[in-house]
């Protein structure tokens, strides 16, 4: 299995809007972190769709190692 790039080792706060669909970058190559810009083309990675249940601030994973994708679960604390 391919290993994603790590854009940063801290979550990214994002103000999301109820009902809106977001596409989280899983490869780490996107220039629009934490969201997909199509940079995964030609890799084994695909973006993950997330639909906001309500308007609020959420913390999206930026290290790409979360087990709770697309949201941060603290996995960045164990990375070298």
RODO-2510 file (C-alpha; in nm, 4 decimals, decimal comma):
residues 80
     n   res          X          Y          Z
     1     x     0,0000     0,0000     0,0000
     2     x     0,1224     0,3470    -0,0871
     3     x     0,2190     0,5927     0,1857
     4     x     0,0657     0,9420     0,1704
     5     x     0,2742     1,2577     0,1848
     6     x     0,2488     1,4573     0,5091
     7     x     0,1637     1,8219     0,4322
     8     x     0,1735     1,9116     0,8037
     9     x     0,1637     1,7348     1,1399
    10     x    -0,1271     1,9281     1,2866
    11     x    -0,4983     1,9272     1,2078
    12     x    -0,6482     2,1997     0,9917
    13     x    -0,9515     2,3851     1,1289
    14     x    -1,2175     2,4396     0,8636
    15     x    -1,5470     2,6255     0,8938
    16     x    -1,7913     2,3925     0,7181
    17     x    -2,1478     2,4612     0,6050
    18     x    -2,4439     2,2323     0,6682
    19     x    -2,5346     2,0219     0,3639
    20     x    -2,2196     2,1075     0,1698
    21     x    -2,0020     1,8248     0,0356
    22     x    -1,6239     1,8384     0,0827
    23     x    -1,3577     1,6177    -0,0753
    24     x    -1,0687     1,5469     0,1629
    25     x    -0,7255     1,4838     0,0120
    26     x    -0,5942     1,1405     0,1160
    27     x    -0,2653     1,1467    -0,0795
    28     x    -0,1153     1,4605     0,0748
    29     x    -0,0173     1,6075    -0,2640
    30     x    -0,2974     1,8650    -0,2974
    31     x    -0,2021     2,2335    -0,2961
    32     x    -0,5485     2,3070    -0,1452
    33     x    -0,5033     2,1148     0,1823
    34     x    -0,6912     1,9591     0,3438
    35     x    -0,9033     1,9220     0,0313
    36     x    -0,8457     1,7514    -0,3024
    37     x    -0,7242     1,9357    -0,6125
    38     x    -0,6806     1,6252    -0,8312
    39     x    -0,3100     1,5761    -0,7528
    40     x    -0,3790     1,2094    -0,6701
    41     x    -0,4123     1,1264    -1,0419
    42     x    -0,1863     0,8329    -1,1254
    43     x    -0,1621     0,7189    -0,7613
    44     x    -0,3477     0,4579    -0,5552
    45     x    -0,5244     0,7333    -0,3595
    46     x    -0,8755     0,8724    -0,3979
    47     x    -1,0358     1,1710    -0,2250
    48     x    -1,2867     1,1036     0,0531
    49     x    -1,6280     1,2649     0,0362
    50     x    -1,7618     1,4301     0,3529
    51     x    -2,1044     1,5962     0,3807
    52     x    -2,1430     1,8447     0,6647
    53     x    -2,4262     1,7601     0,9009
    54     x    -2,4280     2,1096     1,0495
    55     x    -2,2439     2,4405     1,0214
    56     x    -1,9449     2,4438     1,2580
    57     x    -1,5657     2,4252     1,2754
    58     x    -1,4107     2,0791     1,2303
    59     x    -1,0473     1,9723     1,2400
    60     x    -0,9494     1,7869     0,9237
    61     x    -0,6468     1,5586     0,9241
    62     x    -0,3434     1,7069     0,7480
    63     x    -0,0933     1,4294     0,8268
    64     x    -0,3047     1,1806     0,6244
    65     x    -0,2544     0,9037     0,8827
    66     x    -0,5793     0,9391     1,0794
    67     x    -0,7894     0,6303     1,1378
    68     x    -1,0956     0,8562     1,1568
    69     x    -1,0671     1,0044     0,8076
    70     x    -1,1252     1,2742     0,7142
    71     x    -1,1112     1,4170     1,0667
    72     x    -0,8058     1,4310     1,2923
    73     x    -0,7758     1,1575     1,5559
    74     x    -0,4358     1,2645     1,6934
    75     x    -0,2341     1,0183     1,4821
    76     x     0,0082     1,3016     1,3984
    77     x     0,1414     1,2777     1,7552
    78     x     0,2955     0,9373     1,6780
    79     x     0,4668     1,0374     1,3528
    80     x     0,8451     1,0889     1,3286
***
